[in-house]
């Protein structure tokens, strides 16, 4: 009978990794390229109520028919030739989240499939229990705890966000320069738009400028415009810039931290003098524009590093508004999901709903991409789900991410981290023993470019 050591000898000697795979909290199967079970760890024996002696050498198709697991992720990985994650059950009906990862040789052929499973039944039950009060409170969208939905699309039910809205509305009526801070995707642009729409300038232009999206050699002419003949390729009649386009209205300078230092000086002059000088011109143009800026970076740190002018920082930061990330205002998650789901249903002519099990899992998801990520996810769920009800199975990718953080308690104990740690150790030992990348490639039976890439990945160099 072919053993895992025999199979692994055709590539990196994975047998050296088995003690690490044995120690991790995931249940791990290793199957051959023809779907034969080669090895499993003790966690796998406990979760699937089997022993390695009972399954070693048997096909996963046979084990699937016996109900050891249903369905088999290994068979799907072998059919599709790519990593897959599914939710399935063991023979006791326990719901499992399983990821199957194909291991390829240098010619792109599958050598084996490594699968990692974990029990998500307790995770789902706990998240349902923890999120039940929030879900119950959201079902009734009226009353003192109801969500406030602004015309600009801002949804606020949490106290932190309601405080941001209250401050925004107070500042809308004045002409002070405002700096909006917060992580990417929290809705800084919506806050800027609210400052404009609810203030006295609402009838006049609102002009958005992404300072990080304009090439450095063009940004001055884009901001301040240019006169006829200012440079080669310029329009014969000149061009007005964003500041003139925003006359009597508001200019929103997004990603202000990306503004080059030489333009920071000129922006400071504009704020102080309330006039601009087009590129190639000599006559200043008076402007009446409210300036709002935003950044997801710490400008104070950039000032200390000499990458942002201190005087400009204080001019922009007259009144700051900090928008909290979504993970710090969980009360906003469900109304945001419901609001975006309604919008997607209207736009896509659908009538999708989300059940409470799926909603409770989304409520526990950390949302690193904040509202922008939430909007993308909701739209993708509406487009990709075949049923009218979005269930927890439809969002398994988010369960997987949440499970790694909550169940294992440490990123270091995940399968990927364990494999990387073992791979680095093997390369360190090989580098010390053989020195050259060609020799290492010959011993490990991989290509020399692969060795070079892996050494660079782990920062390993010849001793």
Secondary structure, DSSP 8 states (H G I E B T S, - for coil): ---HHHHHTTSS-GGGGHHHHHHSSSEEEEEETTSBEEEE-HHHHHHHT--HHHHTTSBHHHHHHTTSEES-HHHHHHHHTS-EEEEEEETT--EEEEEEEEEE-TTS-EEEEEEEEEE-HHHHHHHHHHHHHHHHHHHS--STT--EE-TTS-EE-SHHHHHHHHHHHHHHTS---EEEE--TTS-HHHHHHHHHHTSTTTTS-EEEEETTTS-TTTHHHHHH-B-TTSSTT--TT-B--HHHHTTTSEEEEETGGGS-HHHHHHHHHHHHHSEE--BT--S-EE---EEEEEESS-HHHHHHTTSS-HHHHHHHTSEEEE---GGG-THHHHHHHHHHHHHHHHHHT---EE-HHHHHHHHHS--TTHHHHHHHHHHHHHHH-SSSEE-GGGGHHHHHHHHHHHTSS-GGGSHHHHHHHHHHHHHHHHHHHH-SHHHHHHHHTS-HHHHHHHHHHHT----
